[in-house]
C-alpha cells in the first residue's frame, strides 16, 4: 500500500471518528454544563486551540469550510466562557470518550503507536489548527485517551489538507462542499445560506482536488512501511466500527 493509498483509505475513518465524538451524549452534556449551544461548543472546541485572543475572522479563516457568519456567532457566544478553556475541556472530553470507547479494543496500543508516528511526521505548514492542536499537551496518558486525541489530530490534518488543496485548485470552501459527496446538505450544516452554485460544473475540479489531497496528506504516511499502512487501515476500521457500535 502506497502512502497516497493509505491516506485515501484512512480519510473516511478519521472523519467518521470525529463525527462519532461530536454526537456522543457526553460531549453534548459538557456543552450544556458550560451554558453553551452545541454549535458554540463545536466552534470554540476546535478554534479555541488558536487562543482566546484570536479574532472571529481569523478563526473562520482557519476553519475554512464553515461560513464566516456561522463561525462568528458561535465564537462570540463562547467568549464569555473562554475559548481556550473550552478547547482544553474539549480535549479532556476526547480523552474521556476514548478511554471509555477504545481502552478494551484489541491492538489499541499498536494503533496508538502507528497513529503517533503519522501525526509526528505530518507537515503542519499552512495548517494552523492542526499545528495548534498538536502543540497542546494530552491530559490523559491512558492508551484509550491517547487514541482519541490522535484521531482528532488526524482529522484536523486531513481537513486542513482538504482546505489547502481545494483553494489551490480554485474551489471556494462553499464550492468544495457543494461538489462533495453531501452537497447542499453539507453546505447547510456548515452555515452557508442558499442560493448555491450548480454542482455539476464543479465536480471535475473537486475530483482532481480530492486526489491531490490524498497525495499531500499521504506524505505523513511515508513514515510507515507498506505492511504497517495496511495494518493502520485495518485497525482504524475496527475503531470506527467500535465507535459506531457496529
HUZI-V634067 format. One record per residue. RES is the residue in three letters. SS is DSSP state (H for helix, E for strand, L for the rest). PHI is phi in whole degrees, -180 to 180 (NA if undefined). BURIAL is 1 if it has 9 or more other ideal C-beta (glycine too) atoms within 8 Angstrom, else 0. Layout:
# HUZI-V634067
RES;SS;PHI;BURIAL, RES;SS;PHI;BURIAL
This chain:
# HUZI-V634067
UNK;L;NA;0, UNK;L;-79;0, UNK;H;-57;1, UNK;H;-64;1, UNK;H;-64;1, UNK;H;-65;1, UNK;H;-61;1, UNK;H;-65;1, UNK;H;-73;1, UNK;H;-81;1, UNK;H;-56;1, UNK;H;-62;0, UNK;H;-62;1, UNK;H;-69;1, UNK;H;-70;1, UNK;H;-68;1, UNK;H;-65;1, UNK;H;-64;1, UNK;H;-66;0, UNK;H;-65;1, UNK;H;-66;1, UNK;H;-62;0, UNK;H;-98;0, UNK;L;-73;1, UNK;H;-60;0, UNK;H;-67;1, UNK;H;-69;1, UNK;H;-67;1, UNK;H;-64;0, UNK;H;-63;1, UNK;H;-61;1, UNK;H;-65;0, UNK;H;-62;0, UNK;L;-86;1, UNK;L;75;0, UNK;L;-116;1, UNK;L;-71;0, UNK;H;-59;0, UNK;H;-67;1, UNK;H;-63;1, UNK;H;-64;1, UNK;H;-67;1, UNK;H;-63;1, UNK;H;-71;1, UNK;H;-65;1, UNK;H;-96;1, UNK;H;-74;1, UNK;H;-64;1, UNK;H;-62;1, UNK;H;-79;1, UNK;L;108;1, UNK;L;-68;1, UNK;L;-88;0, UNK;L;-68;1, UNK;L;-80;0, UNK;H;-58;1, UNK;H;-66;0, UNK;H;-68;1, UNK;H;-63;1, UNK;H;-61;1, UNK;H;-65;0, UNK;H;-73;1, UNK;H;-70;1, UNK;L;76;1, UNK;L;-79;1, UNK;L;-96;1, UNK;L;-54;1, UNK;H;-55;1, UNK;H;-64;0, UNK;H;-68;1, UNK;H;-64;1, UNK;H;-59;1, UNK;H;-62;1, UNK;H;-68;1, UNK;H;-68;1, UNK;H;-67;0, UNK;H;-64;1, UNK;H;-79;1, UNK;L;-61;1, UNK;L;-68;0, UNK;L;-90;1, UNK;L;112;1, UNK;H;-66;1, UNK;H;-67;1, UNK;H;-64;1, UNK;H;-64;1, UNK;H;-62;1, UNK;H;-65;1, UNK;H;-69;1, UNK;H;-64;1, UNK;H;-63;1, UNK;H;-62;1, UNK;H;-66;1, UNK;H;-58;1, UNK;H;-64;1, UNK;H;-60;1, UNK;H;-63;1, UNK;H;-66;1, UNK;H;-62;1, UNK;H;-72;0, UNK;H;-87;1, UNK;H;-117;1, UNK;L;-58;1, UNK;L;-98;0, UNK;L;-70;1, UNK;L;-57;0, UNK;L;62;0, UNK;H;-66;1, UNK;H;-64;0, UNK;H;-67;1, UNK;H;-62;1, UNK;H;-61;1, UNK;H;-60;0, UNK;H;-67;1, UNK;H;-63;1, UNK;H;-61;1, UNK;H;-64;1, UNK;H;-67;1, UNK;H;-65;1, UNK;H;-67;0, UNK;H;-72;1, UNK;L;-61;1, UNK;L;-82;0, UNK;L;-94;1, UNK;L;-56;0, UNK;L;63;0, UNK;L;-128;1, UNK;H;-63;1, UNK;H;-68;1, UNK;H;-61;1, UNK;H;-62;1, UNK;H;-66;1, UNK;H;-68;1, UNK;H;-65;1, UNK;H;-80;0, UNK;L;-78;1, UNK;L;-70;0, UNK;L;-82;1, UNK;L;-77;0, UNK;L;-134;1, UNK;L;-93;0, UNK;L;-67;1, UNK;H;-65;1, UNK;H;-68;1, UNK;H;-63;1, UNK;H;-65;1, UNK;H;-60;1, UNK;H;-66;1, UNK;H;-65;1, UNK;H;-66;1, UNK;H;-61;1, UNK;H;-62;1, UNK;H;-65;1, UNK;H;-66;1, UNK;H;-67;1, UNK;H;-64;1, UNK;H;-66;1, UNK;H;-68;1, UNK;H;-64;1, UNK;H;-63;1, UNK;H;-63;1, UNK;H;-59;1, UNK;H;-65;1, UNK;H;-59;1, UNK;H;-73;1, UNK;H;-59;1, UNK;H;-66;1, UNK;H;-68;0, UNK;L;-92;1, UNK;L;87;0, UNK;L;-96;1, UNK;L;-72;0, UNK;H;-54;1, UNK;H;-65;1, UNK;H;-62;1, UNK;H;-64;1, UNK;H;-67;1, UNK;H;-62;1, UNK;H;-78;1, UNK;L;-75;1, UNK;L;-64;0, UNK;L;-98;0, UNK;H;52;1, UNK;H;-63;1, UNK;H;-60;0, UNK;H;-67;1, UNK;H;-61;1, UNK;H;-66;0, UNK;H;-62;0, UNK;L;-97;1, UNK;L;85;1, UNK;L;-88;1, UNK;L;-81;0, UNK;L;-70;0, UNK;L;-78;0, UNK;L;-108;1, UNK;L;-69;0, UNK;L;-63;0, UNK;L;-78;1, UNK;H;-56;0, UNK;H;-66;0, UNK;H;-94;1, UNK;H;-70;1, UNK;H;-67;0, UNK;H;-64;1, UNK;H;-65;1, UNK;H;-61;0, UNK;H;-65;1, UNK;H;-63;1, UNK;H;-65;1, UNK;H;-67;0, UNK;H;-67;1, UNK;H;-63;1, UNK;H;-61;1, UNK;H;-68;1, UNK;H;-69;1, UNK;H;-64;1, UNK;H;-64;1, UNK;H;-59;1, UNK;H;-70;1, UNK;H;-86;1, UNK;H;-66;0, UNK;H;-68;0, UNK;L;-101;1, UNK;L;-84;0, UNK;H;-54;0, UNK;H;-67;0, UNK;H;-67;1, UNK;H;-64;1, UNK;H;-62;1, UNK;H;-63;1, UNK;H;-60;1, UNK;H;-61;1, UNK;H;-63;0, UNK;H;-72;1, UNK;H;-66;1, UNK;H;-64;1, UNK;H;-65;1, UNK;H;-63;1, UNK;H;-64;1, UNK;H;-64;0, UNK;H;-63;1, UNK;H;-67;1, UNK;H;-92;0, UNK;L;77;0, UNK;L;-80;0
